[in-house]
Amino acid sequence: MTRQALFVQAGITATRSTQELLDAAALTHSQPLPRADRVAVLTNAGGIGVLAADACTEAGLSLPPLSAKVADAVLAERPRGASAANPVDATAAVSAR
């Protein structure tokens, strides 16, 4: 799958359910923090994205705004109402493809 290959290349951990998200969070919680302190959170549920962003901030990570080029690309591929702020809220209307 092209999307999965891009995610692996970019170091993205994608989850398909809340349980997978919680499992991934539990696994990564015991790991050392990434070398860089900048992260982006992408979600289809705004509330959980804010919780993830808050957890990142509490762990000393920063959530910088997306560049204009990246924000425009995100909005071009997402449903109306999506946000390209960080955390990125793609809304529940987004599909897996």
C-alpha positions as CSV (number, residue, x, y, z in Angstrom):
1,M,0.0,0.0,0.0
2,T,1.5,3.4,-1.0
3,R,0.1,5.2,2.0
4,Q,1.6,2.7,4.4
5,A,5.0,2.9,2.7
6,L,4.9,6.7,3.0
7,F,3.9,6.5,6.7
8,V,6.8,4.1,7.4
9,Q,9.2,6.4,5.5
10,A,8.0,9.4,7.5
11,G,8.0,7.6,10.8
12,I,4.2,7.8,11.2
13,T,2.5,5.3,13.4
14,A,-1.0,4.9,12.1
15,T,-3.8,3.3,14.0
16,R,-7.2,2.1,12.8
17,S,-9.1,2.0,16.1
18,T,-9.1,3.5,19.6
19,Q,-7.8,0.3,21.0
20,E,-4.9,0.3,18.5
21,L,-4.2,3.9,19.4
22,L,-4.1,3.1,23.1
23,D,-1.9,0.1,22.5
24,A,0.5,2.2,20.5
25,A,0.5,4.9,23.1
26,A,1.3,2.3,25.9
27,L,4.1,0.9,23.8
28,T,5.7,4.2,22.9
29,H,5.3,5.5,26.5
30,S,8.1,3.2,27.6
31,Q,10.4,4.2,24.7
32,P,12.9,7.1,24.7
33,L,11.6,10.3,23.2
34,P,12.4,11.0,19.6
35,R,15.7,12.9,19.0
36,A,13.8,15.9,17.7
37,D,11.3,17.6,19.8
38,R,8.8,18.6,17.0
39,V,5.8,16.5,16.3
40,A,2.5,16.7,14.4
41,V,-0.7,15.0,15.4
42,L,-3.2,14.0,12.7
43,T,-6.6,12.7,13.8
44,N,-10.1,12.1,12.6
45,A,-11.5,13.0,16.0
46,G,-10.7,16.5,17.3
47,G,-11.0,15.6,21.0
48,I,-8.5,12.8,21.0
49,G,-6.2,14.9,18.9
50,V,-6.2,17.6,21.5
51,L,-5.5,15.0,24.2
52,A,-2.6,13.6,22.2
53,A,-1.3,17.2,21.6
54,D,-1.5,17.9,25.4
55,A,0.3,14.7,26.2
56,C,3.1,15.6,23.7
57,T,3.4,19.1,25.3
58,E,3.6,17.6,28.8
59,A,6.4,15.3,27.6
60,G,8.4,18.3,26.4
61,L,7.6,18.0,22.7
62,S,6.5,21.0,20.6
63,L,3.7,21.0,18.0
64,P,4.8,23.7,15.6
65,P,2.3,25.0,13.0
66,L,2.4,23.4,9.6
67,S,4.1,25.3,6.8
68,A,1.7,27.1,4.5
69,K,2.6,24.6,1.7
70,V,1.8,21.5,3.9
71,A,-1.3,23.1,5.4
72,D,-2.6,23.8,1.9
73,A,-1.9,20.2,0.8
74,V,-3.7,18.9,3.9
75,L,-6.8,21.0,3.3
76,A,-6.8,20.1,-0.4
77,E,-7.2,16.4,0.5
78,R,-9.5,16.6,3.5
79,P,-13.3,17.2,3.8
80,R,-14.8,20.6,4.3
81,G,-14.4,21.6,8.0
82,A,-11.0,20.0,8.4
83,S,-8.3,21.9,10.2
84,A,-4.7,22.2,9.2
85,A,-3.6,23.5,12.5
86,N,-1.4,21.2,14.7
87,P,-3.1,19.0,15.8
88,V,-4.6,18.3,12.3
89,D,-8.3,17.4,12.5
90,A,-9.3,15.6,9.4
91,T,-12.9,15.2,10.8
92,A,-14.8,12.0,11.0
93,A,-15.8,12.4,7.3
94,V,-12.4,11.4,6.2
95,S,-11.9,8.0,4.7
96,A,-9.0,5.6,4.9
97,R,-8.1,6.3,1.2
